[in-house]
């Protein structure tokens, strides 16, 4: 009888231990799941905070240039034509013979021709005389330009018209005379143009505009402000 009672007590003790062990295991499992959920939620919070900065974080690259870059951009231009002067003029060409070394014109020796012609003068600057100064921190390019000048002058030979109004049996004009005469005409037109301050003012304005436009279309210099200055001693 005593043996049976002890055996029953032992069974009860084992059952109690089993229940306690199950309770401990369940509690541990629940605690682990709760911690995992906390970690997950915390991780999602960090991701949400990072998402808020996706649109505001900007990685910028500081681009700098030097004078060689500017020269490379403008190098194909060489001579930069920024203004053209178109003209038509007329006059009288005379050739005669004089008495020895005097200014006395011999009678019947004058050959007189009326002429009319058109031409074009191209003006601008020679880019090899341009000086560049780059300020990368201030994002500015200072361009010091030489004074504009005549780069080319062409008379349209097809437009050249002439008519002899007075022929001399003692004096004749040939092609060589007219070629030299055209050189004189060019000189005359250029002197007249050089005295036209309004023309050269517009030429300088066009030059500045062209320089700025050429640099603005370049990826290297498009973010820079271009300042043009003129060399008064050129």
Steps between C-alpha positions, in 0.01 A plus 500: 500500500784732592682412177195587296463840666865589432459391142195725461687795654785446256261507204348825624843652540600406145175646366564824687851518361370439149240776534766739633735418212226561243417829665866610484531399132182682401607816687840495332345458156259786556783727620708417191214580262432826678867604465500408133196717438665790680812466289293483181303809587815687595662406167194620308521831684862551390406424141215749518739768626741427215216521248430853621850606390497331160380817326717741696844339489693650203846390402662786307820495300706817510592570136798726435654622176812688397601729214599206280138380504379845388760514225396155379135611480581810293799362307301402187402864451859635462386837368156580635296699249217674686393781267504563125489822305331480160538795267452629148699796374565689179756747369718606215831351397735723309830437335696763317846612404673799649768733377829358617508507882232763541128481581409646166272259310573476131200566275320200350676260738220445753325168511195525730284207617193493725493196724259331739576210732387311811692328774495361852730559795509239778594625846555334835782382726799272471452240775873441543512846657220424749591453869291277729480499880299227675369535856375152592376580854309802368390318183606788273704523181653838417580543131728791408456577131719696259334786316311375191665546163455436130559130438425491127386727219372372169373693199244307300665490159170405338348822629775721359356709217668778308445713195748713311367852472814651359749307290841622411687395193823559690410324830349154550398321818569132544405230754808573711383859543162386630655247740711773657193721502300239690770496767456875533123455523543248784723738690250782455206289626698368798602849606137607484393196705769552764360847562152362566490467882141370495600204283783396732280538808253255349786269403616487864145427616468215248838361604406483868170333416668242275768414759237448770284285272794280400592436863138450609449204265804323644430250780827597668424872525120528490474547879746792497423870468698657215634854543644674192755781522680691227872563482528871437866472394458242224 
